[in-house]
Amino acid sequence: MERAYDPYENVVTVLEQAMDVGNIDRSMFEIIKNPQRAVIVYLPVEMDDGTVRVFEGYRVQHSNIRGPFKGGVRYHQDCDLNETMALSTWMSLKCAVVNIPFGGAKGGIKVDPKTLSKQELRRLTRRYTYAIEPIIGADSDIPAPDVNTNSQTMAWILDTYSMLKGKPCPGVVTGKPVELGGSRGRESATGRGVVISSKLILEQMGETLSGVRVAIQGMGNVGANAARIFHHRGAKVIAISDISGGLYCSDGLDIDLISDFVTDGENLLKDYNAPGVTHISNRELLLCECDILVPSAMENQINEELAQKIKCRFIVEGANGPTTAAADTILSERGINLVPDVFANSGGVIVSYFEWVQNIQTLTWERDQVNEMLEGIMTKAFYEILKEVEVSKCSLRMAAYILAIRRLLYAEEIKGIFP
């Protein structure tokens, strides 16, 4: 019987490998291997029909050694504590890789949000906020959107928290509406970071985005924005998918038309039809022949079996943990360059950092300024990763992990263990 995938076990395995490859002293490894705090909350919510349901929620705070905890909140029926622990660890690594002053956290509720009305989601969000209020705040732990949550969710968290504190607290969340203190450019930031990552890896091969064939798994916030930006920068998006299946066109899809079709949330890709467009499965998308494959759905999408069959030149991870540790080895042996999640999808947390700075300093920056600073930070981090690749003779993922671990451990060492 095949062993079930464990996301936390996967991230710890890669941490262990990076420690060995980077010859990093293990005396403080247990500190960054384990989260500082893991909270389970039970959330009674009155449903529209008058019945009461109790939902299970989580907030895991992995590390605040380099700054306040930072991480999204996801609503998903498969969400559990182990997944949330893994995601919080990836957040610590991500913030350290791009060298912003945040630590890692993650939250979630085990729920299929599509089965709840907007009013029920609002009540669930407010109850979750009430439950975790003692451990979040602008200078302690700052939530953000993740899978199946958005700026509306953040507005509910912000309002609930502010009511409990008796004053406006815009810095408690990022990814909120611009009208409530959100940052311009935040909504598209993670997808934009995926495109920036793709541009940077192509440059190492003397190539540009123009005409490059891209396949994107996932049409949530990350995938949809990445698809639009790739399309507008001259790349040829030949395949995209959502939970209903995928679309394929060898000449390139009209991403603007497709985005308009699914924007209201009522339509799925299975309902879209156009001349030259073929309907494919998510598996077929992952295996289609392309230059850049962007898994931007959920973790554990590329396993050992798929890694042996994939027909792309580059993988740029838009999702957290889409590739298993075992698949990584196979992809490396096959010469497929992989840009890891802890760098490739860091655009969201980078612009969340910009939003937080604007909130605590009562500033407002224009979108062009935000996008320019985002590209600057990611470019600097990418070349630091490349330098580590040369020094440690390793993959981009190993180099990114080594860089992040060293920064986390250095902070632990110079601060010392309390008491």
C-alpha positions, -999 to +999 in steps of 0.1 A: +000+000+000+014+034-010+022+057+019+001+088+023+018+121+014+027+141+045+035+178+036+053+184+069+074+153+066+082+165+030+094+199+041+115+185+070+131+160+045+142+189+023+154+209+053+176+179+063+190+176+028+198+213+027+216+211+060+238+183+046+245+199+012+253+233+028+274+218+056+254+237+082+259+232+119+230+212+134+232+225+169+201+247+165+183+227+138+156+215+161+145+251+167+137+258+130+125+223+124+096+227+148+070+255+150+070+277+180+032+274+185+004+254+170-032+262+179-064+243+171-097+262+175-133+249+173-157+274+158-194+272+164-213+289+136-251+295+132-260+285+097-287+302+076-313+275+084-308+281+122-287+249+128-253+251+144-221+236+129-187+234+146-157+239+123-121+231+131-095+258+125-058+263+129-031+289+133+006+277+133+034+301+141+066+287+129+092+313+137+094+350+146+131+352+150+135+376+120+103+395+126+065+392+132+048+360+121+034+363+086+012+339+066-021+333+049-053+317+059-069+291+037-104+276+036-103+240+023-120+207+031-086+189+033-069+215+055-054+199+086-028+207+113+001+189+095-005+208+063-007+241+082+026+232+100+043+226+066+029+258+051+041+279+081+076+264+077+077+273+040+066+308+050+096+312+073+119+300+046+103+322+020+107+354+040+143+345+048+151+337+011+139+372-001+153+388+031+123+406+044+118+411+082+090+386+087+088+351+102+065+323+091+029+314+101-001+299+084-038+294+093-067+275+079-102+262+085-114+227+075-143+237+053-155+236+017-163+273+012-184+265-018-210+249+004-215+280+025-234+312+018-216+346+019-233+353+053-222+319+067-186+326+055-187+360+072-199+345+105-172+317+102-145+342+095-155+365+124-156+335+148-122+324+136-108+359+141-123+360+176-106+326+184-071+336+173-073+373+183-050+368+213-021+357+191-024+380+160-016+417+156+003+442+134+035+436+155+030+399+163+012+379+136-003+392+103-027+370+083-032+373+046-053+356+018-045+321+007-065+293-010-102+301-012-098+334+008-095+369-006-096+406+001-132+403+014-121+376+039-094+400+051-119+429+054-139+407+078-109+397+098-098+434+100-132+446+111-136+419+137-102+425+152-106+463+151-140+460+169-123+438+196-095+464+200-119+494+199-099+512+172-089+508+135-060+483+132-052+482+094-018+465+099-033+433+114-039+418+079-025+423+044-042+416+011-072+437+022-091+460-001-072+492-011-101+512+003-093+497+038-056+503+036-046+476+012-017+480-012-020+486-049-005+456-067-011+431-039-038+411-055-016+402-086+017+401-067+021+363-063+013+357-100+036+386-110+064+370-089+059+337-108+064+356-141+094+375-127+109+342-117+103+327-151+119+358-168+150+355-145+156+317-152+151+322-189+177+350-189+203+325-177+197+306-210+198+338-231+161+337-237+131+360-231+094+355-223+084+363-259+069+332-276+077+309-247+050+281-243+035+281-208+012+256-191-005+267-158-022+244-134-047+264-113-069+294-121-071+308-086-055+341-076-019+329-085-026+310-117-051+335-131-028+365-125+003+347-138-016+337-169-027+373-176+008+387-170+025+360-191+000+367-219+006+405-218+043+400-218+043+380-250+044+345-237+021+319-253-001+303-226-010+270-242-028+253-213-046+263-181-068+244-157-091+247-127-110+221-105-133+212-134-105+204-159-083+222-184-080+240-217-054+235-244-045+253-276-011+249-293-014+284-308-020+300-274-052+307-255-069+340-253-063+345-216-082+379-214-114+363-228-111+332-206-104+354-175-135+375-182-155+342-186-145+328-152-141+361-132-176+361-116-170+327-101-201+312-117-184+297-147-157+270-148-132+262-175-152+231-185-180+254-197-156+274-220-156+267-257-138+284-286-124+274-320-091+255-317-095+250-279-094+214-266-106+203-232-080+183-212-076+169-177-053+183-150-030+153-155-028+160-192-019+196-185+009+186-162+022+162-190+017+185-220+048+195-240+057+231-230+087+253-221+075+264-186+051+244-164+036+264-135+019+242-109-002+268-090-029+248-074-022+227-043+008+208-028+017+172-039+009+176-076+041+164-091+051+130-076+077+104-087+055+089-114+047+122-130+083+135-127+094+107-150+069+118-177+068+156-176+078+172-209+088+207-200+121+225-198+114+245-166+091+242-136+082+274-118+063+266-086+034+289-081+018+268-053+034+259-020+049+224-021+036+211-054+066+188-060+075+160-036+111+155-024+114+122-044+101+139-076+127+166-071+155+141-075+141+127-107+135+161-122+171+171-114+184+139-130+164+146-161+179+181-164+146+199-158+153+233-141+130+239-112+125+273-096+113+265-060+082+278-043+101+295-015+113+319-041+090+317-071+057+325-052+073+350-028+057+379-046+027+378-024+045+381+009+069+407-005+040+430-014+023+421+019+055+435+035+050+467+014+014+469+025+023+465+062+050+492+059+024+515+043+000+508+071+023+514+100+038+545+084+004+558+071+017+559+035+002+551+001+024+539-028+014+538-065+012+504-083+042+511-106+064+518-075+052+486-058+058+465-089+093+480-094+103+473-058+089+438-061+110+430-091+141+446-075+138+424-044+132+392-063+160+399-088+185+404-059+173+373-041+176+352-074+212+361-079+220+353-043+204+319-049+225+315-081+257+323-061+248+296-036+242+271-064+278+277-076+293+274-041+274+243-029+271+227-064+234+221-059+199+227-073+180+260-070+158+245-043+187+234-022+204+267-027+173+286-016+168+264+014+205+268+024+203+305+021+171+307+042+184+282+069+216+302+073+197+334+078+173+318+103+201+301+123+222+333+123+193+352+138+189+324+165+226+325+173+231+362+177+199+366+198+206+335+219+181+312+235+158+328+262+160+325+292 
